[in-house]
Amino acid sequence: MHQPPERINLAIIGCGIRGQEFLENCLKRNDIHLTAIADPDEQMNARSQAILEKYNVKNVRFYNKGKFDYLELYKNETIDAVIIASPWEDHISQAIAAIDYGIIPGLEVCGANNLEECWAIVQKSEEKNIPVMILENVCFRRDMMAVFNMVKQGLFGELLLCHGGFQQDLRSLKFNNGKERRGFGVQLGEQGFSEAKWRTQYSIDRNGDLYPTHGFGPLSNLLDINKGNRLTSIASFATKSRGLHKYIIESPFGGPDCPSASLDFKLGDIITTVFQTIHGETIVLTHDTNNPRANNFGFRVQGTEGLWQDLASGNLEDGLIYLEKYATQKNKWDNSLDLLSQYDHPLWKKYKKETTEVVGYGGMDFLVLHTFIEAVKHKTPFPLDVYDLATWYAITPLSEKSIAEGGQVQIFPDFTKGKWIDRKNNFGIEHI
Ligand SMILES: NC(=O)c1ccc[n+]([C@@H]2O[C@H](COP(=O)([O-])OP(=O)(O)OC[C@H]3O[C@@H](n4cnc5c(N)ncnc54)[C@H](O)[C@@H]3O)[C@@H](O)[C@H]2O)c1
């Protein structure tokens, strides 16, 4: 049996706002030796340096000489794994290069530039026998894991329909003041800070579901996609584009005459995507980031025995449930707290203390990192692997193509090449 090492050597590529959350959560653990960071942005590196000083960590090497200095990091450092939290455009090429150096990549979430790169990472991972994990933290959200538990124990009967999405007002992130992530302003590109530097350009250039995995990942786990089930087709529709332009011209920092007011946004304000699975379930995914709204991912999980809907953001009491066998009144919603607490996932119970001690998005950020590190240490398969990554990232180019063709149905590629039939769902198992 493989004897796991006490510590693994790890690096971070792209240490901006999200990378710094990983950095701090890594430094809180005693089984990670953080050796290096690659990021060309000196402002971000100064912030990372301050985090290292807070934890009294020395000798972390910075690779800061431009866009491709991460290749020097791969060449010079002896590392087991790398966390990639850079802008979306580079995720897959940086991961493929890591695999070439025998390094295991964990990739932050996004959509792919194109389908070819989804195939390329699958092929590279298979060829070199290096596993890949998608670091999709929402899969580990407490309510989603309780619902996962309930689905697997049959409380919903046979699943029929799942909804999810990314529904968050990102206007003050897509445009900011160049100093703070949500600093009010209408700057973008080189004048913006953090995601305003690069993410906003996607709203100018692309019309598709740009950020599919937070909504899709948890549903993929429920439905055993790539593990006994698979997607067969996808179609997307876009509303008109209004919110970003309206935001700029109405902003006290912008106005109709400011340079950002002349931008033309290709991204429809709300993108709706529908999927069919081979076992007869449908999935509806929403991307909604350009208008005023309160956050929620709009999860709905419905089966032959009833349904659950998430109304806010992730707490066990934030949803409504109606399961025929458990309902307190016929055809009336119950608050989800009682049932979801009863089925709280064992990992949330096991790591009760740790889930309160992380920075970022709470306990799900502990669990996603813990899952990655434990699997690297123990050489066990990732529960969210390269086939999941390719499938979830592929939603972006496929939805874009469907919209461009007036909502035409697209055949969903099988990145497992038939292996989905025998693969087993290993999400949420308790060995970690
Ligand atoms: N899972 C979550 O909850 C969550 C939350 C926020 C962001 N994210 C994801 O994390 C990723 C990063 O987002 P962010 O908010 O930290 O953005 P950010 O702009 O704050 O950070 C990106 C960093 O990458 C650096 N970078 C750019 N090009 C690089 C290169 N060639 N090599 C190395 N570094 C490079 C930038 O200088 C910057 O510091 C994205 O995929 C984003 O979608 C996930």
The ligand as an SDF file (V2000), in Angstrom:
LIG
                    3D

 44 48  0  0  0  0  0  0  0  0999 V2000
  -14.3230   29.0100   -6.8050 N   0  0  0  0  0  0  0  0  0  0  0  0
  -14.6240   30.2300   -6.4450 C   0  0  0  0  0  0  0  0  0  0  0  0
  -15.4240   30.4560   -5.5540 O   0  0  0  0  0  0  0  0  0  0  0  0
  -13.9350   31.3580   -7.1440 C   0  0  0  0  0  0  0  0  0  0  0  0
  -14.0180   32.6650   -6.6650 C   0  0  0  0  0  0  0  0  0  0  0  0
  -13.3220   33.6630   -7.3520 C   0  0  0  0  0  0  0  0  0  0  0  0
  -12.5940   33.3740   -8.4880 C   0  0  0  0  0  0  0  0  0  0  0  0
  -12.5460   32.0970   -8.9250 N   0  0  0  0  0  0  0  0  0  0  0  0
  -11.7730   31.7280  -10.1090 C   0  0  0  0  0  0  0  0  0  0  0  0
  -10.3880   31.8580   -9.7920 O   0  0  0  0  0  0  0  0  0  0  0  0
   -9.6480   32.2620  -10.9380 C   0  0  0  0  0  0  0  0  0  0  0  0
   -8.9080   33.5490  -10.6360 C   0  0  0  0  0  0  0  0  0  0  0  0
   -9.8320   34.5580  -10.3150 O   0  0  0  0  0  0  0  0  0  0  0  0
   -9.4420   35.7930   -9.3850 P   0  0  0  0  0  0  0  0  0  0  0  0
  -10.7120   36.3700   -8.8890 O   0  0  0  0  0  0  0  0  0  0  0  0
   -8.4120   35.4110   -8.4100 O   0  0  0  0  0  0  0  0  0  0  0  0
   -8.8040   36.7830  -10.4730 O   0  0  0  0  0  0  0  0  0  0  0  0
   -7.5900   37.8020  -10.2450 P   0  0  0  0  0  0  0  0  0  0  0  0
   -7.5590   38.6530  -11.4430 O   0  0  0  0  0  0  0  0  0  0  0  0
   -7.7530   38.4460   -8.9040 O   0  0  0  0  0  0  0  0  0  0  0  0
   -6.3270   36.8580  -10.1910 O   0  0  0  0  0  0  0  0  0  0  0  0
   -5.7470   36.2900  -11.3340 C   0  0  0  0  0  0  0  0  0  0  0  0
   -4.2390   36.3780  -11.1380 C   0  0  0  0  0  0  0  0  0  0  0  0
   -3.6090   35.6810  -12.1960 O   0  0  0  0  0  0  0  0  0  0  0  0
   -2.4540   36.4390  -12.5500 C   0  0  0  0  0  0  0  0  0  0  0  0
   -2.0070   36.0740  -13.8920 N   0  0  0  0  0  0  0  0  0  0  0  0
   -2.3940   36.5880  -15.0840 C   0  0  0  0  0  0  0  0  0  0  0  0
   -1.7290   35.9870  -16.0840 N   0  0  0  0  0  0  0  0  0  0  0  0
   -0.9100   35.0760  -15.5120 C   0  0  0  0  0  0  0  0  0  0  0  0
    0.0460   34.1570  -16.0250 C   0  0  0  0  0  0  0  0  0  0  0  0
    0.2590   34.0340  -17.3410 N   0  0  0  0  0  0  0  0  0  0  0  0
    0.7450   33.4010  -15.1460 N   0  0  0  0  0  0  0  0  0  0  0  0
    0.5200   33.4960  -13.8220 C   0  0  0  0  0  0  0  0  0  0  0  0
   -0.3580   34.3550  -13.2850 N   0  0  0  0  0  0  0  0  0  0  0  0
   -1.0800   35.1180  -14.1190 C   0  0  0  0  0  0  0  0  0  0  0  0
   -2.9040   37.8670  -12.4290 C   0  0  0  0  0  0  0  0  0  0  0  0
   -1.7990   38.7570  -12.3340 O   0  0  0  0  0  0  0  0  0  0  0  0
   -3.7310   37.8060  -11.1590 C   0  0  0  0  0  0  0  0  0  0  0  0
   -2.9520   38.0620  -10.0100 O   0  0  0  0  0  0  0  0  0  0  0  0
  -10.6880   32.3530  -12.0630 C   0  0  0  0  0  0  0  0  0  0  0  0
  -10.7750   31.1350  -12.7170 O   0  0  0  0  0  0  0  0  0  0  0  0
  -11.9660   32.6300  -11.3210 C   0  0  0  0  0  0  0  0  0  0  0  0
  -13.0920   32.2800  -12.0440 O   0  0  0  0  0  0  0  0  0  0  0  0
  -13.1980   31.0900   -8.2800 C   0  0  0  0  0  0  0  0  0  0  0  0
  1  2  1  0
  2  3  2  0
  2  4  1  0
  4  5  1  0
  4 44  2  0
  5  6  2  0
  6  7  1  0
  7  8  2  0
  8  9  1  0
  8 44  1  0
  9 10  1  0
  9 42  1  0
 10 11  1  0
 11 12  1  0
 11 40  1  0
 12 13  1  0
 13 14  1  0
 14 15  2  0
 14 16  1  0
 14 17  1  0
 17 18  1  0
 18 19  2  0
 18 20  1  0
 18 21  1  0
 21 22  1  0
 22 23  1  0
 23 24  1  0
 23 38  1  0
 24 25  1  0
 25 26  1  0
 25 36  1  0
 26 27  1  0
 26 35  1  0
 27 28  2  0
 28 29  1  0
 29 30  1  0
 29 35  2  0
 30 31  1  0
 30 32  2  0
 32 33  1  0
 33 34  2  0
 34 35  1  0
 36 37  1  0
 36 38  1  0
 38 39  1  0
 40 41  1  0
 40 42  1  0
 42 43  1  0
M  CHG  2   8   1  16  -1
M  END
$$$$
